Amino acid sequence: MLLLSTSNRFDSIGQLLTVILIFIFVLALTYFATKLTAGLQKGRLAGSNVEVLETFRIAPTKYIQVVRIGGKYFSYVVCKDTVTLLGEMTEDDISEFNKTETGATVNVTFKEILDKLKKQ
């Protein structure tokens, strides 16, 4: 009776370790698949002449977007099923929200933001 109880414990521990190893394998596989997909998307968009500069939500499924296409700027309303052109904008109409007082652009990474939040 005691031998049977000990055997079941070892089987249970073995099953638990197997499930944990499978879980870690699936997480690693998901991580590398996501990195691969992101790399492919980044490569596809790298030489693009279309850039979304700013998005503003006006309703749960409606957004206003400022888009640079080539050297021209446009504003669009993006809805669930439609995209409507509001009009063309000049470069002077667009406020430089990512410029500092000296005029240099600010490139803030997510890591810098996270570090700033950790300090608070």
N, C-alpha and C positions, 0 to 999 in steps of 0.2 A: 504494500500500500504506500509506504514512504517512497519507494523507488519510482512508482508511477507518478506521484505528485512532483518529484524533482524533475522527471522527464518532461512533464507538461510545462514546468516553469522555463526550462531551457528552450523548448519549442516556441513558447510565447515570446521570449526574449529574442530568439532568432527571427521570428516573424516581424517583430517590431523593428529590429535593425534592418531587415530586408526592405520594409516599407520606407524607412527613413532614407536608405540609400537610393531607392527608386525615386523618391521625392526630390532629393538633391540632384539626381541625374536629370529629371524633368525640368527643374529650375535652371540648371546650367544650359540645357538644350534650348530653353525658351530665351535665355539671355543672349546666347550666340545667334539665334535666329533673328532676334530683334535688332542686334547690332548689324547683321548682314543686310536686313531690310532697310535700316536707316542709312547705311552706306550707299546702297543702290539708289535710294530716293535722293540723297544729297548729291550724288554724281549726276543724276538726271536733271536736277534743278540748278546745278552750278552755272551753266552757261545760258541760263534763261534771261530773256529781256523783260520778263514780267515779274514784278515784285509788289507784294501787298505791304504798304507802308503803315497803315493803321486800320484798325477795325473797331467800330463802336456799336454796341448792342442797343437797339431801340425797342425791341420786343423779344419774347422768347425765341422766335424763329426768324427775326428780321435784323439785319445788320447793315450799317453804312460802312463801306470800305473805300479807302483812298489807295489807288493802285498806280504804279509807275509802269508804263508800257513803252519801252524804248526810251525816248527822251521826253515823253508827254505824260501828264498826270490827269487821271480821271477819278471821278467819284461815282460809286455804284451803290444801289440798294440791293442787297442779296436776301431773298426770301427763301422759303422752303422749296418752292418749285420754279421761281423766276429770278432773273437778274435784270435790273433796270438801270440804265445809264442816267445819272443825274446831270452830269455835265463835265466839260473839260476844265481843268484848273491850271493856273500858271504856277511856276515855281515860287513866286512871291506869296501866293495864297496859302502855301503850306508852311505851317510853323515848324521850326526845327526843334522838335521836342527832345532830341538826343544830343544837343550841343551844350557845352559848358559856356561859362562867361568868356573864356578865352577864345572860343570858336572851335576847339578841338572836339571831335566826336568821342562819345563815351561808349565803350564796349564793356558791359557788365555781364559777367558770367554767372550762372546759377550757383556755382560754388562760392563766389564772393557774396552773393545775397544770403546764402545759407550760413556762411561764417558770420556775417553781420547779425543775423537773427540769433545765432548761438550766443553771441556776446551780450545780448540784451537779456 
